[in-house]
Amino acid sequence: MPDQYSGTSALADQVKAAYDRNAMFALRAGGVFDQFARVKPGNVTSPGDSVSFLFWADLAPATAALAETVDVDAVALSDSLVTITPQEYGNAILTTVRVKANTYLMSFDADASNIVNYNMVDSLERIAEAALRAGATSTAVNASGEASNTAGDVLTLNRLRQEVATLRKNSVAPINGDSYVAILHPDVSFDLMTASASTDWAAFAQRQAGQEWRAGQIAQAAGLSFIESSRAFIDANGGASNVDNYSTYILGQDAFGKAESIPAHIVPGPITDKLMRFRPLGWHAYLGYKVIRQAAAREVVSASSLGANT
C-alpha cells in the first residue's frame, strides 16, 4: 500500500490564507499651503469672533522743493484693516470594541489615529488653497482670460518672469531667501521641465546648497522657488474646447494670513455609551485663512499638456 501523505489536501482545515498584519495607507500628498500662512496673530487684544490685521499706508513721496519762508502743510497718516473670521472645522470616526477585538491588524488603533490625523492635514490644506485662490490677483496665459485657454496655453518660465517683475515693481519682499514662491501642480511643472529653449527650465533650474528648502520644493529658477502640490486647483473643462485649467500661485512675503483661535488638534472623544463599546476619535480646528497683502498674492491660470484637454 503506498504511503499516505498528510499534506495540504488532507489537512485543508489547517491551511488558511495569510494576511500581512500591517496595513498600508492610501497614497498621500504632503502639506504645502499652510506653511506660507506666515502672519499669525501674536498680540490679540481680546477674545473675539474675528482677527484684524492692521496695515500702515506710506506717505506720498515729497519731491517738491521747499520754499525758504513757507512752512510745509502737514499730511495725515492712514491705515487699513484686513479681517479674518475663523470658522470651526473637524471630522470624527467611531469604532467599536468588537471590531477592535476581532481585527487581525496589529496596529488598529495607531492606524485609525493615522487616518484621522491625515484627514486633518488634507482638509486644512484644501481650505487654505481655496482661500488663497479666492483672494489672489488672477491672470491667465491666454490674454483673453482663463475661459479662452487652449491646449497650447501652457505655463512658461518667461510667463512666470512677468509675475516676478510685477511683484518687484510693487516692492513685494521675497518669501524664501531672495526668491518668491510658485506653488504649482505636477502637470504644470512637467510642462516647465520639458521646455528646452535657452530661456527655459533646463537652463535655469537649480538646487543651491545652503539655501532654505521648503516642503515640496523641487527647484529654483527665475527668482522663484518652485513647490509642487497635487492640491493646486484644477478647473476641469474650464478653458476653451474642454481644456482643463490649472492654477499656479506666486507668493511674496505676508501674502497669506492665518487667524487661529484654536489650533488644529486630535480629539479622543468621550465614551458615553452604557457599556463603553463605542470609541470616538476626531480632529477639530477653529481658524481661518485669507490673502492679506493683495499685491503679494498672484494666480496664473494655464493649460497643461498632461490635462484632459478633450
Backbone as CSV, one residue per row, in Angstrom:
resi,resn,N_x,N_y,N_z,CA_x,CA_y,CA_z,C_x,C_y,C_z
1,MET,0.849,-1.190,0.000,0.000,0.000,0.000,0.892,1.250,0.000
2,PRO,0.645,2.217,-0.870,1.520,3.407,-0.915,1.380,4.248,0.343
3,ASP,2.462,5.035,0.574,2.439,5.944,1.725,1.310,6.956,1.577
4,GLN,0.719,7.312,2.712,-0.322,8.328,2.759,0.293,9.638,3.283
5,TYR,0.170,10.667,2.506,0.783,11.944,2.878,-0.206,12.836,3.641
6,SER,0.281,13.368,4.735,-0.513,14.339,5.493,-0.137,15.742,5.013
7,GLY,-0.598,16.074,3.807,-0.245,17.346,3.181,-1.384,18.346,3.251
8,THR,-1.323,19.336,2.397,-2.298,20.415,2.444,-3.702,19.962,2.058
9,SER,-3.783,18.908,1.251,-5.115,18.425,0.885,-5.768,17.700,2.046
10,ALA,-4.991,16.821,2.697,-5.536,16.055,3.810,-5.843,16.956,5.014
11,LEU,-5.057,18.011,5.195,-5.225,18.895,6.358,-5.669,20.287,5.904
12,ALA,-6.646,20.308,4.994,-7.091,21.579,4.414,-7.630,22.551,5.458
13,ASP,-8.216,22.054,6.524,-8.764,22.936,7.554,-7.678,23.708,8.289
14,GLN,-6.446,23.235,8.193,-5.358,23.907,8.892,-4.584,24.879,8.012
15,VAL,-4.903,24.900,6.734,-4.179,25.772,5.802,-5.097,26.931,5.428
16,LYS,-4.751,28.107,5.853,-5.581,29.276,5.638,-4.801,30.339,4.863
17,ALA,-5.538,31.216,4.210,-4.897,32.348,3.556,-4.233,33.241,4.597
18,ALA,-3.051,33.735,4.264,-2.305,34.580,5.195,-2.476,36.049,4.812
19,TYR,-2.479,36.903,5.804,-2.607,38.336,5.592,-1.471,39.053,6.315
20,ASP,-0.956,40.069,5.686,0.004,40.938,6.359,-0.736,41.682,7.461
21,ARG,-0.269,41.564,8.675,-0.961,42.172,9.808,-0.645,43.660,9.960
22,ASN,0.142,44.212,9.041,0.371,45.643,8.987,-0.276,46.173,7.709
23,ALA,-1.267,47.027,7.844,-1.980,47.558,6.691,-1.230,48.742,6.090
24,MET,-1.403,48.948,4.795,-0.813,50.087,4.103,-1.880,51.168,3.900
25,PHE,-1.437,52.407,3.884,-2.352,53.532,3.737,-2.476,53.940,2.279
26,ALA,-3.504,54.720,2.002,-3.683,55.271,0.660,-2.531,56.227,0.339
27,LEU,-2.314,56.476,-0.968,-1.287,57.426,-1.379,-1.654,58.827,-0.886
28,ARG,-0.637,59.557,-0.437,-0.900,60.826,0.226,0.005,61.934,-0.273
29,ALA,-0.549,63.141,-0.300,0.226,64.335,-0.625,0.631,65.039,0.654
30,GLY,1.832,65.602,0.671,2.295,66.320,1.844,1.657,67.694,1.962
31,GLY,1.815,68.318,3.112,1.285,69.646,3.340,2.161,70.712,2.702
32,VAL,1.552,71.684,2.032,2.283,72.745,1.347,1.728,74.121,1.685
33,PHE,0.434,74.332,1.489,-0.127,75.682,1.524,-0.016,76.327,2.905
34,ASP,-0.274,75.568,3.970,-0.304,76.154,5.311,1.042,76.751,5.712
35,GLN,2.148,76.210,5.180,3.465,76.710,5.588,3.712,78.146,5.140
36,PHE,2.896,78.645,4.194,3.082,80.017,3.728,2.087,80.994,4.337
37,ALA,1.258,80.539,5.243,0.408,81.444,6.019,1.273,82.022,7.131
38,ARG,2.091,82.971,6.770,3.177,83.420,7.638,2.727,84.349,8.763
39,VAL,1.709,85.151,8.513,1.300,86.145,9.503,0.216,85.561,10.386
40,LYS,0.498,85.435,11.667,-0.470,84.898,12.624,-0.592,85.883,13.782
41,PRO,-1.751,85.980,14.394,-1.902,86.955,15.481,-1.010,86.620,16.659
42,GLY,-0.112,87.525,16.977,0.766,87.295,18.109,0.450,88.171,19.299
43,ASN,-0.433,89.142,19.104,-0.760,90.068,20.191,-2.227,90.473,20.058
44,VAL,-3.106,89.543,20.315,-4.537,89.781,20.160,-5.056,90.540,21.372
45,THR,-5.885,91.559,21.126,-6.354,92.415,22.222,-7.294,91.696,23.164
46,SER,-8.126,90.779,22.611,-9.141,90.137,23.441,-9.723,88.959,22.663
47,PRO,-10.449,88.075,23.347,-11.173,87.047,22.606,-12.197,87.685,21.680
48,GLY,-12.497,87.031,20.583,-13.469,87.565,19.643,-13.687,86.605,18.499
49,ASP,-14.692,86.912,17.633,-15.015,86.002,16.549,-14.290,86.352,15.261
50,SER,-13.392,87.335,15.282,-12.582,87.662,14.111,-11.264,88.255,14.581
51,VAL,-10.282,88.229,13.683,-8.974,88.818,13.968,-8.654,89.783,12.846
52,SER,-8.289,91.021,13.201,-7.966,92.040,12.207,-6.475,92.318,12.219
53,PHE,-5.915,92.425,11.027,-4.508,92.774,10.848,-4.442,94.226,10.386
54,LEU,-3.665,95.039,11.082,-3.567,96.466,10.786,-2.374,96.732,9.878
55,PHE,-2.590,97.535,8.828,-1.529,97.897,7.908,-1.415,99.420,7.825
56,TRP,-0.198,99.906,7.951,0.069,101.316,7.704,0.193,101.559,6.203
57,ALA,-0.276,102.706,5.752,-0.013,103.160,4.387,1.153,104.145,4.422
58,ASP,2.039,104.072,3.420,3.152,105.014,3.354,2.664,106.395,2.924
59,LEU,3.403,107.393,3.332,3.119,108.745,2.861,3.514,108.864,1.388
60,ALA,2.818,109.746,0.688,3.167,110.005,-0.711,4.549,110.653,-0.762
61,PRO,5.347,110.338,-1.793,6.684,110.944,-1.909,6.599,112.476,-1.926
62,ALA,7.484,113.077,-1.199,7.557,114.550,-1.158,8.720,114.983,-2.037
63,THR,8.439,115.287,-3.286,9.501,115.555,-4.260,9.647,117.032,-4.616
64,ALA,8.730,117.866,-4.146,8.818,119.302,-4.463,9.783,119.999,-3.508
65,ALA,10.527,120.933,-4.044,11.467,121.709,-3.214,10.690,122.607,-2.250
66,LEU,11.243,122.794,-1.054,10.612,123.645,-0.059,10.939,125.112,-0.330
67,ALA,9.943,125.971,-0.115,10.191,127.413,-0.182,10.860,127.856,1.120
68,GLU,11.753,128.787,1.023,12.571,129.175,2.170,11.741,129.697,3.326
69,THR,10.672,130.438,3.021,9.927,131.117,4.085,8.515,130.569,4.279
70,VAL,8.238,129.390,3.705,6.896,128.811,3.797,6.969,127.462,4.503
71,ASP,6.148,127.326,5.528,6.110,126.066,6.259,5.391,124.996,5.418
72,VAL,5.693,123.742,5.670,5.024,122.649,4.952,3.641,122.420,5.545
73,ASP,2.714,121.932,4.713,1.411,121.506,5.203,1.515,120.069,5.720
74,ALA,1.025,119.859,6.919,1.052,118.507,7.485,0.102,117.598,6.718
75,VAL,0.485,116.354,6.589,-0.366,115.351,5.932,-0.764,114.306,6.964
76,ALA,-1.854,113.622,6.689,-2.389,112.663,7.651,-1.803,111.271,7.442
77,LEU,-1.561,110.598,8.547,-1.256,109.180,8.478,-2.531,108.415,8.128
78,SER,-2.374,107.264,7.498,-3.551,106.448,7.182,-3.219,104.977,7.381
79,ASP,-4.254,104.209,7.635,-4.075,102.787,7.859,-5.268,102.039,7.283
80,SER,-5.195,100.704,7.339,-6.296,99.870,6.857,-6.297,98.566,7.634
81,LEU,-7.437,97.893,7.613,-7.586,96.617,8.305,-7.935,95.515,7.317
82,VAL,-7.365,94.347,7.549,-7.804,93.129,6.865,-8.281,92.178,7.951
83,THR,-9.514,91.739,7.847,-10.122,90.926,8.899,-10.307,89.489,8.431
84,ILE,-9.895,88.562,9.277,-10.110,87.135,9.027,-11.053,86.608,10.099
85,THR,-12.114,85.957,9.669,-13.074,85.379,10.609,-12.867,83.874,10.675
86,PRO,-12.349,83.353,11.780,-12.151,81.908,11.883,-13.480,81.144,11.836
87,GLN,-13.415,79.928,11.360,-14.549,79.010,11.368,-14.102,77.696,12.005
88,GLU,-15.064,76.940,12.519,-14.747,75.630,13.079,-14.746,74.575,11.981
89,TYR,-13.774,73.683,12.052,-13.673,72.559,11.127,-13.372,71.307,11.943
90,GLY,-13.783,70.155,11.431,-13.488,68.918,12.132,-14.116,67.713,11.466
91,ASN,-13.713,66.550,11.936,-14.230,65.284,11.443,-13.994,64.237,12.534
92,ALA,-14.705,63.114,12.465,-14.561,62.102,13.522,-14.923,60.719,12.984
93,ILE,-14.366,59.719,13.621,-14.745,58.324,13.377,-15.245,57.728,14.689
94,LEU,-15.964,56.619,14.579,-16.484,55.937,15.764,-16.279,54.441,15.570
95,THR,-15.341,53.871,16.312,-15.074,52.436,16.221,-15.730,51.709,17.397
96,THR,-15.843,50.400,17.256,-16.481,49.596,18.296,-15.469,48.693,18.966
97,VAL,-15.786,48.292,20.177,-14.938,47.344,20.894,-14.858,46.017,20.137
98,ARG,-15.942,45.652,19.501,-15.992,44.360,18.814,-15.016,44.298,17.634
99,VAL,-14.983,45.370,16.814,-14.063,45.333,15.678,-12.618,45.355,16.166
100,LYS,-12.369,46.061,17.251,-11.010,46.086,17.790,-10.596,44.715,18.297
101,ALA,-11.548,43.982,18.902,-11.241,42.645,19.420,-11.058,41.633,18.298
102,ASN,-11.766,41.832,17.176,-11.748,40.833,16.105,-10.727,41.109,15.008
103,THR,-10.196,42.310,14.937,-9.302,42.628,13.833,-8.018,41.820,13.910
104,TYR,-7.500,41.474,12.711,-6.219,40.777,12.667,-5.043,41.748,12.638
105,LEU,-5.322,43.048,12.498,-4.250,44.022,12.428,-3.590,44.198,13.786
106,MET,-2.269,44.339,13.752,-1.523,44.548,14.983,-1.579,46.004,15.436
107,SER,-1.900,46.897,14.521,-1.788,48.335,14.820,-3.104,49.053,14.525
108,PHE,-4.230,48.440,14.877,-5.529,49.015,14.529,-5.692,50.424,15.098
109,ASP,-5.422,50.621,16.383,-5.599,51.931,17.000,-4.669,52.974,16.386
110,ALA,-3.402,52.586,16.167,-2.444,53.519,15.575,-2.843,53.871,14.146
111,ASP,-3.345,52.878,13.402,-3.770,53.138,12.026,-4.962,54.089,11.998
112,ALA,-5.922,53.864,12.869,-7.092,54.747,12.920,-6.672,56.175,13.245
113,SER,-5.751,56.341,14.184,-5.252,57.672,14.531,-4.530,58.314,13.354
114,ASN,-3.764,57.501,12.648,-3.035,57.996,11.484,-3.999,58.524,10.425
115,ILE,-5.068,57.790,10.171,-6.046,58.191,9.156,-6.739,59.497,9.552
116,VAL,-7.110,59.621,10.812,-7.752,60.848,11.287,-6.787,62.027,11.181
117,ASN,-5.542,61.811,11.558,-4.551,62.884,11.507,-4.331,63.349,10.072
118,TYR,-4.236,62.411,9.132,-4.043,62.808,7.737,-5.272,63.531,7.199
119,ASN,-6.458,63.112,7.616,-7.667,63.806,7.183,-7.646,65.253,7.642
120,MET,-7.109,65.503,8.827,-6.975,66.868,9.334,-6.049,67.676,8.437
121,VAL,-4.882,67.130,8.120,-3.920,67.833,7.266,-4.509,68.071,5.882
122,ASP,-5.097,67.045,5.294,-5.645,67.143,3.947,-6.770,68.172,3.877
123,SER,-7.651,68.149,4.863,-8.783,69.075,4.873,-8.322,70.517,5.006
124,LEU,-7.405,70.793,5.937,-6.959,72.162,6.152,-6.135,72.680,4.978
125,GLU,-5.382,71.800,4.323,-4.656,72.208,3.116,-5.621,72.669,2.029
126,ARG,-6.718,71.957,1.876,-7.693,72.328,0.841,-8.420,73.620,1.210
127,ILE,-8.667,73.819,2.493,-9.273,75.070,2.937,-8.326,76.239,2.684
128,ALA,-7.041,76.041,2.987,-6.047,77.091,2.765,-5.917,77.410,1.275
129,GLU,-5.880,76.375,0.437,-5.752,76.594,-1.013,-6.941,77.382,-1.552
130,ALA,-8.140,77.028,-1.112,-9.344,77.715,-1.595,-9.331,79.190,-1.201
131,ALA,-8.864,79.493,0.007,-8.797,80.882,0.457,-7.761,81.666,-0.340
132,LEU,-6.642,81.030,-0.630,-5.606,81.685,-1.425,-6.112,81.970,-2.837
133,ARG,-6.776,80.999,-3.428,-7.312,81.165,-4.791,-8.366,82.272,-4.826
134,ALA,-9.176,82.348,-3.779,-10.240,83.348,-3.743,-9.701,84.767,-3.640
135,GLY,-8.540,84.955,-3.019,-8.053,86.305,-2.771,-6.929,86.789,-3.657
136,ALA,-6.271,85.876,-4.380,-5.125,86.269,-5.194,-5.567,87.028,-6.443
137,THR,-4.708,87.897,-6.926,-4.938,88.576,-8.198,-4.695,87.573,-9.319
138,SER,-5.711,87.339,-10.137,-5.659,86.245,-11.105,-5.505,86.757,-12.531
139,THR,-4.614,86.110,-13.278,-4.471,86.335,-14.716,-4.373,84.980,-15.400
140,ALA,-4.478,84.975,-16.712,-4.412,83.728,-17.473,-3.316,83.817,-18.517
141,VAL,-2.819,82.663,-18.941,-1.817,82.633,-20.005,-2.401,83.225,-21.283
142,ASN,-3.632,82.867,-21.586,-4.308,83.471,-22.731,-4.770,84.873,-22.348
143,ALA,-4.378,85.864,-23.129,-4.670,87.245,-22.780,-6.162,87.536,-22.715
144,SER,-6.993,86.694,-23.348,-8.439,86.901,-23.331,-9.101,86.361,-22.070
145,GLY,-8.338,85.686,-21.222,-8.890,85.167,-19.975,-8.858,83.661,-19.912
146,GLU,-9.068,83.132,-18.694,-8.918,81.689,-18.490,-9.916,80.866,-19.296
147,ALA,-11.103,81.391,-19.545,-12.088,80.657,-20.335,-11.637,80.484,-21.781
148,SER,-10.633,81.265,-22.214,-10.127,81.185,-23.584,-8.856,80.358,-23.693
149,ASN,-8.339,79.821,-22.572,-7.126,78.997,-22.637,-7.337,77.813,-23.575
150,THR,-6.401,77.631,-24.500,-6.401,76.458,-25.364,-5.359,75.476,-24.853
151,ALA,-5.298,74.304,-25.478,-4.350,73.278,-25.028,-2.908,73.759,-25.131
152,GLY,-2.647,74.719,-26.010,-1.289,75.225,-26.168,-0.916,76.320,-25.192
153,ASP,-1.860,76.782,-24.387,-1.592,77.863,-23.438,-1.025,77.315,-22.130
154,VAL,0.138,76.678,-22.234,0.801,76.116,-21.058,1.673,77.186,-20.415
155,LEU,2.028,76.951,-19.166,2.840,77.915,-18.429,4.303,77.815,-18.869
156,THR,4.935,78.951,-19.020,6.350,79.001,-19.379,7.122,79.788,-18.333
157,LEU,8.428,79.607,-18.342,9.257,80.342,-17.390,9.217,81.841,-17.686
158,ASN,9.134,82.208,-18.946,9.036,83.631,-19.272,7.745,84.234,-18.740
159,ARG,6.642,83.468,-18.798,5.385,83.979,-18.248,5.512,84.199,-16.745
160,LEU,6.219,83.314,-16.073,6.436,83.477,-14.631,7.390,84.631,-14.341
161,ARG,8.322,84.876,-15.230,9.198,86.042,-15.052,8.382,87.333,-15.055
162,GLN,7.314,87.371,-15.829,6.431,88.542,-15.808,5.818,88.734,-14.422
163,GLU,5.417,87.618,-13.788,4.838,87.712,-12.447,5.873,88.188,-11.430
164,VAL,7.095,87.696,-11.551,8.167,88.141,-10.662,8.409,89.636,-10.844
165,ALA,8.409,90.090,-12.095,8.604,91.518,-12.362,7.493,92.346,-11.723
166,THR,6.258,91.836,-11.772,5.137,92.554,-11.157,5.308,92.653,-9.646
167,LEU,5.735,91.563,-9.011,5.963,91.592,-7.566,7.060,92.587,-7.209
168,ARG,8.137,92.572,-7.973,9.236,93.506,-7.684,8.810,94.948,-7.931
169,LYS,8.032,95.154,-8.979,7.540,96.502,-9.272,6.682,97.039,-8.137
170,ASN,5.977,96.134,-7.463,5.111,96.522,-6.346,5.836,96.497,-4.997
171,SER,7.167,96.356,-5.037,8.003,96.367,-3.827,7.655,95.244,-2.857
172,VAL,7.209,94.100,-3.382,6.890,92.942,-2.541,8.182,92.247,-2.135
173,ALA,8.349,91.981,-0.847,9.550,91.314,-0.361,9.493,89.826,-0.676
174,PRO,10.636,89.198,-0.986,10.664,87.750,-1.212,10.247,87.005,0.054
175,ILE,9.855,85.736,-0.150,9.353,84.945,0.968,10.294,83.801,1.333
176,ASN,11.190,83.420,0.425,12.068,82.270,0.641,13.494,82.677,0.294
177,GLY,14.195,83.251,1.265,15.514,83.784,0.966,15.360,85.001,0.075
178,ASP,15.992,84.963,-1.112,15.842,86.058,-2.065,14.884,85.699,-3.180
179,SER,14.062,84.675,-2.990,13.136,84.200,-4.016,11.689,84.354,-3.571
180,TYR,10.818,84.545,-4.538,9.395,84.378,-4.322,9.072,82.889,-4.447
181,VAL,7.821,82.535,-4.198,7.415,81.126,-4.217,6.365,80.912,-5.296
182,ALA,6.510,79.828,-6.058,5.485,79.394,-7.009,4.999,78.013,-6.580
183,ILE,3.708,77.907,-6.272,3.103,76.616,-5.934,2.340,76.148,-7.169
184,LEU,2.702,74.991,-7.685,2.144,74.549,-8.953,1.830,73.066,-8.941
185,HIS,0.908,72.658,-9.793,0.519,71.262,-9.927,1.623,70.498,-10.665
186,PRO,1.835,69.208,-10.341,2.852,68.433,-11.058,2.667,68.415,-12.575
187,ASP,1.423,68.469,-13.062,1.204,68.536,-14.509,1.797,69.803,-15.104
188,VAL,1.723,70.901,-14.360,2.264,72.178,-14.835,3.785,72.166,-14.760
189,SER,4.342,71.605,-13.691,5.804,71.543,-13.591,6.383,70.664,-14.695
190,PHE,5.633,69.659,-15.152,6.084,68.838,-16.289,6.300,69.704,-17.524
191,ASP,5.354,70.601,-17.796,5.498,71.475,-18.963,6.725,72.372,-18.839
192,LEU,6.973,72.885,-17.631,8.149,73.727,-17.430,9.440,72.923,-17.592
193,MET,9.450,71.712,-17.025,10.666,70.900,-17.051,11.036,70.421,-18.449
194,THR,10.039,70.221,-19.302,10.314,69.666,-20.631,10.523,70.736,-21.688
195,ALA,10.319,72.011,-21.334,10.621,73.086,-22.274,12.139,73.170,-22.456
196,SER,12.581,73.392,-23.674,14.013,73.231,-23.970,14.684,74.475,-24.525
197,ALA,14.004,75.608,-24.586,14.641,76.826,-25.088,15.702,77.320,-24.103
198,SER,16.570,78.192,-24.592,17.680,78.665,-23.752,17.198,79.510,-22.576
199,THR,15.945,79.954,-22.643,15.393,80.750,-21.535,14.526,79.911,-20.608
200,ASP,14.497,78.590,-20.798,13.564,77.733,-20.076,14.227,77.003,-18.915
201,TRP,13.445,76.127,-18.333,13.792,75.419,-17.099,15.164,74.758,-17.144
202,ALA,15.441,74.021,-18.207,16.674,73.231,-18.270,17.911,74.099,-18.109
203,ALA,17.829,75.336,-18.538,18.989,76.221,-18.470,19.099,76.962,-17.142
204,PHE,17.996,77.049,-16.401,17.988,77.925,-15.233,17.692,77.234,-13.911
205,ALA,16.961,76.119,-13.922,16.554,75.498,-12.661,17.754,74.953,-11.922
206,GLN,17.772,75.126,-10.629,18.891,74.663,-9.829,18.438,74.424,-8.400
207,ARG,19.223,73.651,-7.722,19.020,73.455,-6.284,20.312,73.851,-5.603
208,GLN,20.301,74.983,-4.942,21.509,75.542,-4.375,21.716,75.069,-2.944
209,ALA,22.907,74.592,-2.671,23.236,74.118,-1.333,23.255,75.292,-0.361
210,GLY,22.801,75.022,0.847,22.863,76.021,1.901,21.679,76.957,1.952
211,GLN,20.761,76.882,0.966,19.601,77.747,0.993,18.442,77.053,1.691
212,GLU,17.548,77.874,2.240,16.368,77.336,2.910,15.549,76.530,1.911
213,TRP,15.098,75.356,2.320,14.372,74.460,1.413,13.033,74.120,2.033
214,ARG,11.958,74.331,1.285,10.606,74.164,1.793,10.046,72.796,1.444
215,ALA,8.998,72.372,2.195,8.320,71.123,1.888,7.754,71.177,0.482
216,GLY,8.055,70.160,-0.330,7.543,70.085,-1.686,8.380,70.809,-2.719
217,GLN,9.466,71.484,-2.288,10.247,72.283,-3.225,11.039,71.387,-4.164
218,ILE,11.050,71.751,-5.463,11.723,70.914,-6.468,12.878,71.634,-7.145
219,ALA,12.881,72.952,-7.167,13.960,73.676,-7.847,13.807,75.168,-7.597
220,GLN,14.827,75.915,-8.033,14.768,77.369,-8.039,15.138,77.850,-9.429
221,ALA,14.409,78.849,-9.898,14.690,79.419,-11.215,13.955,80.736,-11.345
222,ALA,14.558,81.677,-12.074,13.916,82.931,-12.443,13.362,83.694,-11.242
223,GLY,14.065,83.631,-10.107,13.622,84.354,-8.926,12.504,83.683,-8.168
224,LEU,12.257,82.393,-8.437,11.172,81.651,-7.798,11.678,80.341,-7.209
225,SER,11.133,79.990,-6.050,11.277,78.643,-5.504,10.030,77.870,-5.909
226,PHE,10.213,76.779,-6.640,9.089,76.021,-7.182,8.707,74.902,-6.219
227,ILE,7.434,74.853,-5.871,6.924,73.881,-4.916,5.719,73.177,-5.539
228,GLU,5.791,71.862,-5.634,4.709,71.079,-6.227,3.653,70.735,-5.191
229,SER,2.400,70.766,-5.619,1.296,70.291,-4.786,0.205,69.741,-5.692
230,SER,-0.195,68.517,-5.433,-1.302,67.934,-6.189,-2.630,68.577,-5.817
231,ARG,-2.643,69.423,-4.767,-3.867,70.117,-4.377,-4.025,71.465,-5.075
232,ALA,-3.045,71.882,-5.877,-3.241,73.088,-6.677,-4.477,72.874,-7.544
233,PHE,-5.307,73.891,-7.642,-6.647,73.730,-8.202,-6.633,73.401,-9.695
234,ILE,-7.489,72.457,-10.088,-7.748,72.151,-11.489,-9.217,72.438,-11.755
235,ASP,-9.471,73.302,-12.724,-10.832,73.596,-13.170,-11.084,72.760,-14.421
236,ALA,-11.676,71.582,-14.223,-11.901,70.667,-15.340,-12.783,71.322,-16.393
237,ASN,-12.304,71.307,-17.642,-13.034,71.880,-18.786,-13.248,73.385,-18.655
238,GLY,-12.418,74.052,-17.848,-12.606,75.477,-17.621,-12.124,76.361,-18.754
239,GLY,-11.302,75.809,-19.657,-10.814,76.581,-20.789,-11.667,76.366,-22.026
240,ALA,-11.137,76.765,-23.166,-11.852,76.599,-24.427,-11.820,75.137,-24.865
241,SER,-12.905,74.665,-25.435,-12.975,73.312,-26.019,-12.592,72.233,-25.006
242,ASN,-13.124,72.334,-23.798,-12.930,71.337,-22.740,-11.487,71.234,-22.248
243,VAL,-10.708,72.285,-22.402,-9.343,72.298,-21.876,-9.390,72.478,-20.355
244,ASP,-8.596,71.679,-19.635,-8.502,71.817,-18.179,-7.618,73.004,-17.819
245,ASN,-8.082,73.811,-16.884,-7.306,74.952,-16.397,-6.634,74.609,-15.075
246,TYR,-5.378,75.017,-14.931,-4.588,74.768,-13.729,-4.198,76.099,-13.090
247,SER,-4.329,76.176,-11.767,-3.931,77.370,-11.023,-2.516,77.223,-10.489
248,THR,-1.684,78.227,-10.746,-0.342,78.320,-10.167,-0.301,79.594,-9.334
249,TYR,0.199,79.500,-8.111,0.178,80.611,-7.169,1.589,81.158,-6.994
250,ILE,1.736,82.477,-7.108,3.023,83.135,-6.917,2.887,84.038,-5.697
251,LEU,3.731,83.805,-4.709,3.574,84.463,-3.412,4.822,85.236,-3.021
252,GLY,4.585,86.392,-2.416,5.626,87.127,-1.744,5.369,87.142,-0.249
253,GLN,6.182,87.890,0.468,6.092,87.909,1.929,4.750,88.478,2.390
254,ASP,4.182,87.816,3.393,2.914,88.227,4.017,1.742,88.238,3.047
255,ALA,1.810,87.394,2.022,0.692,87.313,1.082,-0.543,86.725,1.741
256,PHE,-0.305,85.833,2.676,-1.327,84.907,3.110,-1.358,84.907,4.622
257,GLY,-2.533,85.131,5.210,-2.653,85.191,6.660,-3.485,84.057,7.227
258,LYS,-3.269,83.795,8.493,-3.985,82.729,9.191,-4.363,83.232,10.569
259,ALA,-5.653,83.214,10.868,-6.135,83.539,12.209,-6.502,82.233,12.892
260,GLU,-5.903,81.973,14.015,-6.005,80.657,14.653,-6.462,80.821,16.094
261,SER,-7.776,80.680,16.300,-8.296,80.777,17.662,-8.048,79.502,18.450
262,ILE,-8.231,78.347,17.790,-7.907,77.046,18.383,-7.129,76.268,17.336
263,PRO,-5.855,75.945,17.589,-5.069,75.217,16.604,-5.678,73.849,16.304
264,ALA,-5.390,73.339,15.119,-5.841,72.004,14.747,-5.241,70.969,15.686
265,HIS,-6.079,70.055,16.172,-5.604,69.060,17.126,-6.496,67.817,17.066
266,ILE,-5.935,66.699,17.514,-6.667,65.436,17.578,-7.490,65.396,18.873
267,VAL,-8.721,64.895,18.763,-9.627,64.851,19.912,-10.072,63.410,20.161
268,PRO,-9.616,62.779,21.246,-10.206,61.484,21.642,-11.528,61.748,22.349
269,GLY,-12.623,61.458,21.667,-13.931,61.819,22.184,-14.316,61.027,23.425
270,PRO,-15.284,61.501,24.187,-15.706,60.804,25.404,-16.507,59.539,25.084
271,ILE,-16.281,58.514,25.875,-17.051,57.271,25.746,-18.280,57.412,26.631
272,THR,-19.442,57.519,26.000,-20.650,57.851,26.755,-21.715,56.763,26.738
273,ASP,-21.485,55.685,25.986,-22.500,54.628,25.977,-22.404,53.803,27.266
274,LYS,-23.467,53.111,27.587,-23.564,52.444,28.890,-22.554,51.324,29.076
275,LEU,-22.182,50.625,28.009,-21.246,49.510,28.129,-19.853,49.849,27.614
276,MET,-19.629,51.116,27.314,-18.305,51.604,26.883,-17.789,50.828,25.675
277,ARG,-18.670,50.656,24.682,-18.286,49.887,23.496,-17.918,50.756,22.301
278,PHE,-18.258,52.046,22.313,-18.085,52.896,21.147,-17.005,53.931,21.425
279,ARG,-15.980,53.937,20.568,-14.779,54.745,20.811,-14.628,55.833,19.748
280,PRO,-14.951,57.100,20.077,-14.824,58.179,19.093,-13.402,58.748,19.040
281,LEU,-13.009,59.152,17.839,-11.727,59.825,17.645,-11.902,60.811,16.494
282,GLY,-11.456,62.030,16.693,-11.636,63.023,15.646,-10.591,64.120,15.705
283,TRP,-10.801,65.141,14.888,-9.943,66.322,14.919,-10.812,67.572,14.887
284,HIS,-10.254,68.663,15.389,-11.009,69.910,15.474,-10.054,71.077,15.284
285,ALA,-10.544,72.131,14.636,-9.777,73.369,14.489,-10.745,74.533,14.414
286,TYR,-10.302,75.679,14.910,-11.086,76.911,14.830,-10.137,77.972,14.278
287,LEU,-10.194,78.161,12.971,-9.205,79.003,12.311,-9.727,79.519,10.974
288,GLY,-8.951,80.380,10.352,-9.310,80.904,9.044,-8.077,81.346,8.289
289,TYR,-8.155,81.314,6.962,-7.085,81.767,6.080,-7.622,82.883,5.183
290,LYS,-6.720,83.778,4.779,-7.139,84.837,3.867,-5.904,85.517,3.279
291,VAL,-6.010,85.964,2.031,-4.977,86.820,1.449,-5.026,88.165,2.165
292,ILE,-3.901,88.598,2.706,-3.894,89.861,3.455,-3.061,90.935,2.767
293,ARG,-2.174,90.569,1.859,-1.476,91.549,1.020,-1.782,91.207,-0.431
294,GLN,-2.736,91.918,-1.004,-3.185,91.621,-2.355,-2.038,91.681,-3.354
295,ALA,-1.135,92.630,-3.181,-0.033,92.795,-4.124,0.952,91.639,-4.076
296,ALA,0.932,90.865,-2.994,1.905,89.793,-2.819,1.366,88.412,-3.175
297,ALA,0.113,88.333,-3.608,-0.500,87.033,-3.925,-1.057,87.074,-5.342
298,ARG,-0.517,86.226,-6.215,-0.945,86.212,-7.607,-1.228,84.770,-8.044
299,GLU,-2.136,84.650,-8.999,-2.509,83.359,-9.562,-2.406,83.451,-11.079
300,VAL,-1.766,82.451,-11.694,-1.724,82.352,-13.151,-2.471,81.073,-13.534
301,VAL,-3.447,81.206,-14.424,-4.249,80.073,-14.864,-3.768,79.652,-16.245
302,SER,-3.395,78.392,-16.361,-2.838,77.881,-17.619,-3.443,76.528,-17.945
303,ALA,-3.189,76.068,-19.153,-3.466,74.685,-19.516,-2.244,73.841,-19.175
304,SER,-2.318,72.551,-19.409,-1.169,71.659,-19.303,-1.269,70.600,-20.387
305,SER,-0.116,70.202,-20.901,-0.104,69.149,-21.923,-0.554,67.808,-21.342
306,LEU,-0.553,67.684,-20.011,-0.995,66.446,-19.374,-2.465,66.500,-18.966
307,GLY,-3.122,67.628,-19.217,-4.519,67.763,-18.834,-5.431,66.927,-19.710
308,ALA,-6.661,66.745,-19.234,-7.683,66.044,-20.024,-8.316,67.065,-20.968
309,ASN,-7.599,67.370,-22.052,-7.963,68.504,-22.905,-8.794,68.105,-24.121
310,THR,-9.784,67.253,-23.894,-10.682,66.839,-24.986,-12.112,66.883,-24.503
